[in-house]
């Protein structure tokens, strides 16, 4: 039986905020983690992505920080007392928004700092004083070096999506940041997966943590329907369109493995008539935020993205996720499909598998401990037509649009090449007759004339070879000079 939020020992301002957000019952991670955090113990929590880890640490932290709330305008009365570290800018902005909603009826201040934005507005907010600081590691170090953030009064530190921070190389930054914090503090580590590196990190910075696992590590949500379709690189786009049509999907994430492939696929789907936006690391922060807002508001149907959007983004009611490329890291598969089927809702996860992805699919089977059945997909004959730059009609689109590998240029070229390899003429093409000289069709006939020595063997007189030299080495011939040597000037001809 799930526990209701009304049964928690939360202050009235927090209960009002929770009621405004429509929360009635706690998720398993919230039900187990909130009482432990309220007691002041370190926590090492693992749960499937999308199960409410943000509320699991935000609400008890705000509850314990209420003793510090005040209406003073002095920044000295509002030092940083809780630090929340996250791996990506989008996730940091999302968590900061949720914390602001939870604390809207309190006098606690919060802000967020992350890269890709001007530091001046962030500096102004930090100078005013905040109790809760949400940050990405790199930008936080910039503010620490600029003396904008002082962390000597931090009581609580949260490492959210810790495995992702380690994957992208934030361990040295985390170690530097934690060195600025007081040794006596409460540390909360939350992650969707527990790797040996995560356990070593917890052993170094957590003191007797309470381990909370509401599901088997690396387990996918049971509310997500997972389908694996065997297709070729050329048919991936058609497969996406057909699933959207057959299932009546209105919105979906489409994940690729590369930034270049993400941009190309977004352009191709846009030409197919689908409202599409791209989200990857080469986009500016402003472009990334606009793409997310357009997707949340329903202006965009497909959000084509790299794994920058695979972690933590909480966009409700997304019915489907497409793995256009099988992820290189099996753990990223768990995070990708966690974008759908959130908070108990049902979802669909479609993975498009080619003949080159056998090892990657095997890694997913080992991680999730579930047998994967590849299904063939019967595609419709409808293919959108595009044009080459010179105006010729062709199947598909521009070079490399069929997939992130860039292996196919267009269906027209592939079809013609396949017919030529099979010895058949391409359709609509007739080879003009070529006149041939009958002499070249005759077989070789040996001549009866005796062999004559080569001209270089008979030209010139043979000269005796030098002693010790090979008989095959010809001596150097004397060549007459073209110009006669100049006479030496006489004494009378010299200038005076």
Secondary structure, 3 states (H helix, E strand, C coil): CCCEHHHCCCCHHHHHHHHHCCCCECCHHHHHHHHHHHCCCCEEEECCCCCCHHHHHHHHHHHHHHHHCCCCCCHHHCCCCEEEEECCHHHHHHHHHHHHHHCCCCCCCEEEECCCCCHHHHHHHHHHCCCEEEEEHHHHHHHHHCCCCCCCCCCEEEEECHHHHHHCCCHHHHHHHHHCCCCCCEEEEEECCCCHHHHHHHHHHCCCCEEEECCCCCCCCCCEEEEEEECCHHHHHHHHHHHHHHHCCCCEEEECCCHHHHHHHHHHHHHCCCCEEEECCCCCHHHHHHHHHHHHHCCCCEEEECHHHCCCCCCCCCCEEEECCCCCCHHHHHHHHCCCCHHHCCEEEEEEECCCCHHHHHHHHHHHCCCCCEEECCCCCCCCEEECCCCCEEECCCCCCCCCCCCCCCHHHHHHHHHHHCCCCCCCCCCCCCCCCHHHHCCCCCCCCCCCCCHHHHCCCCCCCCCCCCCCCCCCCCCCCCCCCCCCCCCCCCCC
